Amino acid sequence: MSRNKTICLIAGAAVGFATAASAQVSRDEGNAQAAEFAAYNTSLASALQAGAGPTVYGFTKFRYVINTRDETVPVGQEDTAVGFMNAQTRIGFKGDVDGFSYKIDGDFDPDGEFELNYAAITHAYDNGWSVTAGQTKAPFLREELIDDTGLLDMSRSIVNTVFTTGYTQGVFGTYETEDWRATGAFTDGARAKNTDFTSGAESDYAATVRFEYKIQGNDWDAFNDFTSFKGSDTAYMAGAAIHYQTGGSTFASGSGATADVDILGLTADFTAEGNGWNAFAAFVTINTDPAVGADTDDFGVVVQGGWFADDAWELFGRYAWTSPDDAALDDFSAITVGVNHYFVDNSHAAVFTADLVFFLDEEATSIVPANTENALLASGEDSQFALRAQLQLVF
């Protein structure tokens, strides 16, 4: 045998032995990894079996809007706007894992952009206490705390637009009894949604406390929405809340520090529901005290009510008013009248809503921002009208 052939045979044998050895090691490692994954999956399955979920849920709101203004801002634009919009589309997941419940969801806005809303973990105790950590709504305005699918109208009022604390991040504790319940929160402050801990949109710290007393009613579920279907029991509830936040003493990326301003909010509300009728009223005031300049006290009032003409058709009306403390700004108010048709008995699963909104004052000199959710556009004159029609489907 030639020398070259011998070298080739030796090299080939070496490669073969190395490949076999490598394959054996790979099989051993693969078996070990498979066993590890199997153990992990078994543990995860056991945890999931201890609870329930995840459950997929969501809704969509499809809307047609006509808005007309006496004068546009900027001047010279067309004074009528019409068209369809996917006003709101939500998708979410919720469930339980070994005593902990979770809720994670987000919305697609009219432009199709997705934004996270809820991302919260809750543990409920047997003594009436529950603790939540994550991103959820601050327990301030009752109108904001009603779920988007349980509103009386297709959107919240201009008062809620101006004064809501919205979503924030923090730790929340709730204590509930048969007749009263209270929620306290330590958070990043009003409207601190989807913020990093270095965000300038956050306060240094914030605290919110809301108290609700059930004057009459069989259970708390009656107050999960604003509507009261025919056959419902009479129920009354009074609520109040306080919110405080301060800033200016902690780092914020891009601005050096959080906004140096103190904010104090107070609100009180009353809810009444009966056999096919409902009523709600709320008052809110916000004191804003910046480091430079005078502090201001802005006010808002909303009153609304609904009545079922039969089992499926509900008539409703609402008046909302805002009053700024700034002498350069004016009051702004809106009147809404409309009708709901419920396709499913005693349910918000499929609802057609039509309303007419009359904005009585000048948007440009108010504290109410233009907002297509409310069908309010920028205007430098009084009298702005909006006619809307919407189909809501919950799944």
Secondary structure by P-SEA (a helix, b strand, c coil): ccaaaaaaaaaaaaaaaaaaaaaaaaaaaaaaaaaaaaaaaaaaaaaaaaccccccccccccbbbbbbbccccccccccccccccccbbbbbcccccccbbbbbccccccccbbbbcccbbbbbccccbbbbbcccccccccccccccccccccccccccccccccccbbbbbbbbcccbbbbbbbccccccccccccccccccbbbbbbbbbccccccccccccccccccccbbbbbbcbbbbbbccccccccccccccbbbbbbbcbbbbbccccccccbbbbbbbbccccbbbbbbbbbbccccccccccccccbbbbbbbccccbbbbbbbbbbbbbbcccccccbbbbbbcccccccccccccccccccccccccccbbbbbbccccccc
